[in-house]
Amino acid sequence: MKRKHSVQLILFFLMSFSLGQLQAQNEKIISIVPQYVFQNGFKFDYEFTLGEDWKSWLQISPTLFVGIDDNDVSSYEYKNMSGFGLEVHHKYFLKEPDERKGFYFSYGGGLQRLGIRSDQLVPYTYTENGNNYVSYHTDEVKTVINRALLNIMVGKQIVRHRPLIIDYYIGVGFRYSMDKDMKLIETYNDGWFDYGYSGSLLVAGIKLGFNFSKSK
């Protein structure tokens, strides 16, 4: 229950901050990142210009994870998964384009916190005829994974039907995952899409956004 209240408080803070920035900034874009659905994630990007330079943007990206019965692209089986994350990137267009479209460079990072419950084989010891033995039984295991993220990307933003925007991007990233005991969980580290993955990876995707531009 405490975790639920914490998540609600964080989301309320992010929404309040975003609404305040919508009033304060001259240019802003809100986008959804649909590919996160395959990891039971719900992510949106809020971007706004820095100062009077349209080419320079700050991007804030909250993410909420909610999953049951491992219905996602990770290679690990679990009973329940939930968590949240926040990323911040600087997005810089190579030149000031017409109609708010063009190529850009982006870099930044963030943090994620994920709680996972799963059934695993747990060792236990027993004594029989004066001898000690080790065996295994299935038990529910709970863990919390903390992840640090770093990304460097290039992309292209296009305008299909103003003010609707499509954003394609590709790049490289680095992930570092630790469990609640500050030990890397190898069980959750079989591939790029696993929640405990640590290492480099390809970062690519698409965003669908709406441009709240005051200028023509």
N, C-alpha and C positions, 0 to 999 in steps of 0.2 A: 504494500500500500504506500509506503514511503517513497519507493522508486516511482510509482505512478504519479504521485504529487510532485516529485522533483521534475519529471518530464513535462508535466503540465505547466509548471512554473517557468521552465526554460522556454517552452514554446510561446507562452504569453509574453515573456520578455522580448523574444525575437520579433513577434508580431508588433509589439508596441514600438520597438526600435525601427522596424521597417516603415510603419505608418508615419512616424516622425520624419524619417528621411524622405519619404515621398513628398512631404510638404516642403522640405528644405532644399532638395536638389532640383536642378534644372532638367537633367536627363536621367531616366531610370528604366530598367528592363526587369521584368519578372518572368522567369522561365521554369518549366518543369523538365526533369531529366528522366525520361520514361524507362531507360534501360535498367535503372535501379530496382524496378519491380521484380526482375528476375532474381534478385537477392532479398526479396521481401522488404525492400526499402522504398521510402517515399521521400524524394529529394526535390527541392526547388532552389533556384538561384535568384538572388536579388542583387542587381548591379546598378551602380550610380556613378556619374562622372565625378572626377576629382578636380575641383576648381572650375575654371573656364575652359580648360583643355578637353575637347570632346574625345580625343584619342586615348586618354588615360581614365581607367575605370577601376573601382573597387567592387569585388564580387564576394558576397556573403552567402554561404550555402548550408542551411540546416538540413539534417536528414533524420528520419525516424524509421527504425526497424521493428517489424512485428511479424513473427513467423511461427507456424505450428506444423509439426510433422514433416520437417525437412523438405517442404515443397519449393525448392529453389535450385540454382545451378551449382551450389557448393557440393563437394564430394563427401561431406560428412552428414551422418544421420543424427537428428536431434528430436526431442519431444517438444521443446519450446525455445524460442529465441526472441529477445527484444533488446532494444537499445536506442541510442541516439548519437549524433555526431555534429560537428560544426567545422566547416572549412572556410578559409579566407584566401582569395587570390587577387593579384594585381593583373589587370587585363589592359594591354596596350596595343592600339592599332598602328600598323606600320605607316599609314598616312591617313589624313582626314578624308573619308570617302563621301560620296554623294548618297543621299537617301539612307544613311546610317547602315552601310554595309561595307565589307572589306575583310582583308586578312589581318590577323592579330597574333600577338605573342602573350602567353599567360604563364604565371608561376605563383606558387603558394603551397599551402598545406593545411593540416587540421588534425583533429583528434576524434576518435570514436570510442564509445564504451558499449560493450555488448554482454548481456547476460544469457547464458545457455544452460538448459537442462537436458540431459540425455541419459540413456541406459548404457552402462558400460560393464565390462567384466572387471570385477574388483578382487584382488587377491586377499586371502585370509588364511590363517594358520590353525591347525588343529592337531591334537595328540591322539594317537591310536597305538595301543600295545606298547606304550612307553616311548614311542617315536614321534617326532614332530614332522608334520607334512604341510605343504602349501597347496591350496586349491583356489578355485575362482568361482564366484557367483555373480549374477547380474544384479546391479544396484543402480539407483538413480544418482547421478553425479551433477553437481551444480558448479559452474565456474563463471568468472567475469573476465572478459578480455578487453584490454586497453590497447588501442592502436594509434600510432603516429603516422601521418601521411605527408608525403612531399610530392609535388607534381610540377613538371615543366611541359607546356603544350603549345602547339600552334593550331590555329583554326580559321574558319571563315564564317562570317555572319552575313546572311542574305535576307532581303526583304521580299517576301512573296506577294502579300497583299497588305499594304501598310494599314495598321501598325503591327501586323503579325511578322515575326522574325523566326528564321531557322538558323541554327548555329551548329556547325560541324567542327569537331576538334580531334586531334590525335597528339600523342606525346609519350613521354616516359614518366614513371613514378617509382616511388620507393615506399615500402610499408614495413613497420616494425611493430610486432604484436607481443604483448606480455599478458600472462594471466594474473589473477589476484595475488598470487604468491611471488610475483616477479620472476617467474620461470617461463620460458617459451614453451607453448603447448604444441608439440610436434604432431599430435593427433589431428589438430585443426589446420595443419600446414602442408596439405598435399598439393595444392594448386593455387593459381592466381585468385580464384573466386572464393576460397575458403576464408572464414572469418578470422583465423589465426595466422594467415599467411604473412611471412616476413621475407623481404627481398625486393628486387626490381621487377617491373612489369610494364606491359603496354597499357596506356591509358587512351581510350577512344570512346566517342559517343556522339550523341545528337541532343540538342536542346530545342524546345519549342517555346517561344516567348512572345511577350506583348510589350511594345515600346511605348512608355509614357513620356513622350517628347513634347516639350512646350514650344520648341522652335520648329520652323518649317524646313 
